Amino acid sequence: QTLVIPTGYIHAVYTPEDSVVIGGNFLHGLGVEGQLDVHCLETRTRVPAKFRFPHFVRMMHYAGADYLKRIMKNEVCEAELNGIDQLADALQTW
């Protein structure tokens, strides 16, 4: 069984019997605004680095470069454009 939890949703895992569980986090172009909001919240509340997405700021720089290339080629879907302004603002402050 697979469960994908949307960006920013607080959740817990309960396994009533022995299980093999593979979990992880990933970034995608349809949740940039939420991902940036979570990063800002974690920064403001001083969440320890071991609990945060590793190399998040570096990944956002790579994402920004990729979006620039794709925008120039008109290869970005409208849904991805929702977070572009917020991403550009964040990149300028970092």
MIKOLZA-439118 format. One record per residue (C-alpha): x, y, z; residue in one letter. Coordinates in steps of 0.001 Angstrom, whole numbers, padded with zeros to 6 digits, always signed. Example, Ala and Ser with C-alpha at 12.3 -4.5 7.8 and 13.67 -1.06 7.14 Angstrom:
<nodes>
+012300-004500+007800a/+013670-001060+007140s/
</nodes>
This chain:
<nodes>
+000000+000000+000000q/+001185+003515-000763t/+000107+006769+000837l/+001187+010158-000475v/+000649+012967+002014i/+000362+016524+000625p/+002967+019174+001391t/+002814+020509+004928g/+000374+017962+006375y/+001209+016978+009932i/+001113+013220+010289h/+002196+010267+012392a/+002712+006600+011589v/+001296+003748+013629y/+002077+000129+012802t/+000042-002250+015004p/+002136-005208+013869e/+005685-005726+012645d/+006036-004048+009261s/+008576-002935+006716v/+008010+000763+006162v/+009876+002913+003678i/+009264+006596+004152g/+010724+009773+002815g/+010137+013273+001588n/+010371+014621-001920f/+010032+017980-003632l/+007958+018592-006737h/+006868+021503-008883g/+003215+021447-007852l/+003882+022242-004194g/+006599+024917-004241v/+004584+027451-002223e/+003814+024941+000516g/+007379+023652+000579q/+008717+027190+001001l/+006139+027884+003734d/+007212+024757+005629v/+010888+025728+005269h/+010166+029224+006647c/+008174+027768+009548l/+010975+025341+010382e/+013510+028181+010256t/+011432+030465+012499r/+010822+027715+015051t/+014450+026510+014948r/+013672+022923+013997v/+016950+020960+014264p/+018642+020226+010927a/+018348+016455+011408k/+014546+016775+011114f/+014513+019056+008064r/+014771+018373+004333f/+018519+018058+003630p/+020064+020755+001412h/+016666+022407+000827f/+018053+025846-000128v/+020543+024290-002568r/+017727+022256-004147m/+015631+025403-004568m/+018526+027050-006434h/+018679+024074-008803y/+014892+024226-009193a/+015057+027943-009974g/+017692+027370-012664a/+015626+024566-014179d/+012464+026683-014156y/+014289+029522-015886l/+015370+027186-018711k/+011904+025668-019008r/+010114+029031-018934i/+012355+030300-021733m/+011305+027253-023802k/+007642+027612-022755n/+007731+024127-021179e/+006164+024893-017783v/+002582+023893-017068c/+000242+026473-015557e/-000028+024616-012249a/+003748+024906-011739e/+003640+028676-012246l/+001715+029114-008973n/+004898+028932-006891g/+007347+030634-009250i/+006970+034152-007792d/+007442+032924-004239q/+010441+030832-005316l/+012024+033845-007059a/+011523+035963-003921d/+013088+033270-001724a/+016079+032875-004042l/+016746+036622-003902q/+016795+036598-000069t/+019149+033593+000147w/
</nodes>
